[in-house]
Amino acid sequence: MPGKLWPHLFCEFARRLESAGLGTADGYELPMTQEQLGDATGPTAVHVNRTLKGLAMDGLIERERRIPDWERSRTIAGFNETYLHLDQVAVR
């Protein structure tokens, strides 16, 4: 299984987009290329591709629905959104 970075990253995207009214915890559009994800996180586009395939095989992401099992992804990632301070952001 891929490490915690990727599930955590997708959980964070979900919460940030949800707070902006642009998605939900279990589905959102992420118009980033694998190269852009690699630039943001460090690995090459090839490694990003392999990692995304691994996440899909593990049932953690899907192309049409980014996080099919929100609670499982949160648990694997050790994700706790309190550091985002979303309680201080106006909901749209």
Secondary structure, DSSP 8 states (H G I E B T S, - for coil): ---SHHHHHHHHHHHHHHHTTSEETTEE-----HHHHHHHHSS-HHHHHHHHHHHHHTTS--SSSS-S-HHHHHHHHT--GGGG-GGGS---
